[in-house]
Amino acid sequence: MSDVIQSYIDTLTPKARGTIRGTAKLVITGEGTVMLDETGAREGDEEADVVLIASDAVFRNILSGEQNPVMAFMSGKLKVEGNTQRALKVSSILTG
């Protein structure tokens, strides 16, 4: 597992644990994938209810609060596959 993926797991596990219904997948282009569910975050590439796709820089800016996830989506920096309503809930966890 890369250091980049491990840093996402470390950051997102406490934010996701107990707050996500179903599953979400973050695809960090060029780095790998992180699965989010009610147990937290882990490396994986399984089916998910919603998939968010962006570069490491975009996800880091979202996590730090420098990038609004809705604006990232509207500008094409963040791609969403699946339920956009669920994507909004996941993005609120990322920024929370």
C-alpha positions in Angstrom: 0.0 0.0 0.0 1.3 3.4 -0.9 1.9 6.2 1.6 -0.7 8.3 -0.2 -3.4 5.7 0.2 -2.4 5.0 3.9 -2.7 8.8 4.6 -6.2 8.8 3.3 -7.1 5.8 5.4 -5.6 7.4 8.5 -7.5 10.7 7.8 -10.8 9.3 6.7 -11.4 6.3 9.1 -12.4 8.5 12.1 -14.6 10.7 9.8 -16.4 7.8 8.1 -16.8 5.4 11.0 -20.5 5.2 12.0 -21.5 8.0 9.6 -21.7 6.4 6.1 -24.6 4.3 5.0 -23.7 1.9 2.2 -20.3 2.2 0.5 -18.4 4.9 -1.3 -15.2 4.6 -3.3 -12.6 7.3 -3.7 -10.5 6.9 -6.9 -7.3 8.9 -6.4 -6.1 9.0 -10.0 -2.6 7.6 -10.4 -2.5 6.4 -6.7 -5.2 3.9 -6.0 -8.6 3.5 -4.4 -10.0 3.9 -0.9 -13.3 2.3 0.2 -15.5 4.1 2.8 -18.2 2.4 4.8 -19.7 2.4 8.3 -16.5 0.7 9.7 -14.2 3.4 8.3 -11.8 3.6 5.4 -9.7 0.9 3.8 -7.8 0.1 0.7 -9.9 -1.7 -1.9 -11.5 -1.6 -5.3 -15.0 -3.1 -4.9 -18.4 -2.2 -6.1 -19.8 0.9 -4.3 -23.0 2.9 -4.1 -21.1 6.0 -5.2 -17.7 6.6 -6.7 -15.8 9.9 -6.5 -12.9 10.4 -8.9 -10.2 13.1 -8.6 -6.5 13.7 -8.4 -4.7 13.5 -5.1 -4.3 17.3 -5.1 -8.1 17.9 -5.5 -9.0 15.4 -2.7 -6.4 17.0 -0.4 -7.8 20.5 -1.1 -11.3 19.2 -0.4 -10.1 17.6 2.9 -8.3 20.8 3.9 -11.3 23.0 3.2 -9.5 24.9 0.4 -11.7 23.4 -2.3 -15.5 23.2 -2.1 -16.5 19.7 -3.3 -19.5 21.0 -5.2 -17.4 23.6 -7.0 -14.9 20.9 -7.8 -17.7 18.8 -9.3 -19.1 21.7 -11.2 -15.7 22.6 -12.7 -15.0 19.0 -13.7 -12.2 18.5 -11.2 -14.3 15.9 -9.3 -16.2 13.2 -11.1 -19.1 11.3 -9.6 -20.5 7.9 -10.7 -23.7 6.8 -9.0 -26.1 8.6 -6.7 -25.2 12.3 -6.6 -27.2 12.7 -3.4 -25.0 10.1 -1.7 -22.0 11.9 -3.2 -23.0 15.1 -1.4 -23.2 13.2 1.9 -19.8 11.7 1.3 -18.3 15.1 0.5 -19.7 16.5 3.7 -17.8 13.8 5.6 -14.6 14.6 3.7 -14.9 18.3 4.6 -16.1 17.7 8.2 
